[in-house]
Amino acid sequence: MKTKTAYFGGGCFWCTEAVFRRLRGVCSVTPGYAGGTSERPDYRSVTTGKTGHAETVRVEYDPGIISYSTLLDVFFTAHDPTTLNRQGADAGSQYRSIVLYTGNAQKAEAEDAIRKINDSGKYPDPVVTQVVPFTVFFPAEAYHLGYYEKNREAPYCRIVIDPKITGLYETFPDILKNDRSSRSRPV
């Protein structure tokens, strides 16, 4: 199996990771930081909004099972791509909507997806998602990996992430993994 890699930032990486790790064909999801200028970003510095980095996820996927286009569909459904530097109560450039493409094909697909969303009238405001070339990804500190699974009862998980997971089950039931840990639903 030859995997490919995609990078997305759609607000808090705890949310984005929880969504993508449930998709069939996704081999791994790593939260981290990308899109900025700091050479040593960490959670504390990124949350200041001064590093230029966004909270992002690196998604390793099998293109024989799930396409980049489908990943984009999930990405644009799982967050509000029309709010600049904000997702819900999370505000600042570190929470911006961003696609970091690794080649011209990813760039073209991301731009096409945005064009289709804007043309559809799905949102009253235009998509503000940045589409920028990938340069470097910095994995987040270990305690962020699998945050949702480890903290299901935390208020942030219950209030913010649970509805995203519920929406995923309602909108994309045919592309979800069948294993117990990935299919666990909010209660």
Secondary structure, 3 states (H helix, E strand, C coil): CCCEEEEEEECCHHHHHHHHCCECCEEEEEEEEECCCCCCCCHHHHCCCCCCCEEEEEEEECCCCCCHHHHHHHHHHHCCCCCCCEECCEECHHHCEEEEECCHHHHHHHHHHHHHHHHHCCCCCCCCCEEEECCCEEECCHHHCCHHHHCCCCHHHHHHHHHHHHHHHHHCHHHECCCHHHHCCCC
